[in-house]
Amino acid sequence: MRPLLACTVLVAAMLLGGCVGENPDVGMAKPAFDLIPIPSFPIEADHDHSKAEFHTGEANLVHVAYQSGYGTGTSAELPAEQGFSELAVRDGLAFLGRRGGPDGGFVIFDVKDPAAPKRLGDFNGLANYDVESTYDNKYVFYVSQYLNNQQPSSIPPRGPGDFPRGIHVIDITDPTQPEDVNFFLVPTRGAHTLTYFRTESGRELVAAQSYDFVPDPSLGLPVPGLGISPAAERVMLFDFVRTPAPRLELISTYEKHELPPLNEFFPHDVAIQVHPVTHQLLMYVAYWDLGAFIVDITDPAQPKEISRLTDFSPSKLSQVHLAAPAEDLIAGRHITVTEPELGGASPETGQFTLFDTTDPAHPQRLGFWTLPGQLQNDEGTRFSPHNFEVEGGRLYLAHYHAGVWVVDVSTLERLQQPQALAYVQPHEERSTYSGDSSNVWTALYDDGYIYASDIATGLYVFQYAGDVQAPDGSTPMNH
């Protein structure tokens, strides 16, 4: 039996037996597992990256569940070359994007019991690059984009199979029967990411980011890197309006118009937050080679840029893919973390940089973290960082082929010198997929569990071994 599955059996038995947090008379003082040190060189690179059996590295993460979203949930039931993308989890539901195979759209899971995710339904649409749900789980937003020659489009459509791209609004009041209720066309080839945020007053905002590496020639737009076109590279801020019919109403746009000597600059992703110190409604914009920008959207109709993050030393790269703030203060400070995405060969594997943004107008760099071991990114996005979040003094991050990582940033010392706590390379067997295995798109934390989407195989649920508690008097297990 594989070590991960052995852990699964133990944790599932604890969960189903009710010994984790259900009985107030049972002490919870001891962890169920002894934690082990992260190896100095945890990720192997000299082998066939498509073979799951070569990618079983793990430390301090307990495998809780796996679900493919097809049939009974095994990887053997996946259609040939079907792939996955973004993941969102809210109030007992999980939404897993699909792309790169016969199915797009997304799958809906019931994860009220994280140890036994249940497929409720799916929406079969265009290839999905990002997905979010509303606060009440009544609507899902997802974005479609022309990228990597998937379902090629032109505007207007010119023939069968030629589809416009943009933002899709799906009613999931009945999650077994999702219904397409609104579409916002995004020139020239759709949107890549989106963010949903509900204000204290109940206003529902959506930010969507678009870019085109190769715009439709018929539109006469410049190629990114040689110029910039607000029609193709911008942040769009919307109100989501529910009555009399659900729809997106454009409020404003935010884009840069400088022409620096850089290869690429475009808004890749956005995080939105009410700053816990200044109480401003802020938007954190990852703008690739331009760095990251903090933008005040207290009035969403008039975005106001207040600072810029550019010090990513000692890394020589910008390529900012995501800039995300912590929800709560860490060591009395407000923290924002940035990371790049690597799209080709690089001597680096990508650096997470931590900033003190307690005063968002005057950010200060604190520290950084990179994968342990002397790895380089040999091609494509193989060992690149991807999506992550900052929660409870930890980074929960996806590192493509390097897997899922948990990193401690809970004290000032750790903010300056983060320390890896756990990692795993998801490795369900898959014979009908030719890409890397593992290949993790997103890792996020929700209510004690770590959820991850693997491009090759689907949805995983893990738990940090240091958080799994055992009753008093039990003996910790090695893991």
Secondary structure, DSSP 4 states (H G I P E B T S, - for coil): --HHHHHHHHHHHHHHHT-SSS-TTS---EESEE--PPPSS----SS-TT-GGG---EESEEEEEEE-SSTTS-GGGSPTT-EEEEEEEETTEEEEEEESSS--SEEEEE-SSTTS-EEEEEE--S--SEEEE-TTSSEEEEE-B--TTSS---SS--STT----EEEEEE-SSTTS-EEEEEEE-TTTB-SEEEEEE-TT--EEEEEEE--SS--GGGTPPPBTTB--TTTSEEEEEEEE-SSS-EEEEEEEE------S-S-----EEEEEE-TTT--EEEEEE-BTT-EEEEE-SSTTS-EEEEEE---TT-S---EEEEEE-SS-BTTB-EEEEEE---S-BS----EEEEE-SSTTS-EEEEEE--SSS--B-STTTT----EEEETTEEEEE-BTT-EEEEE--SHHHHHS-EEEEEE------SS--S-SS-EEEEEEETTEEEEEETTTEEEEEEEGGG-EE-TTPPPEE-
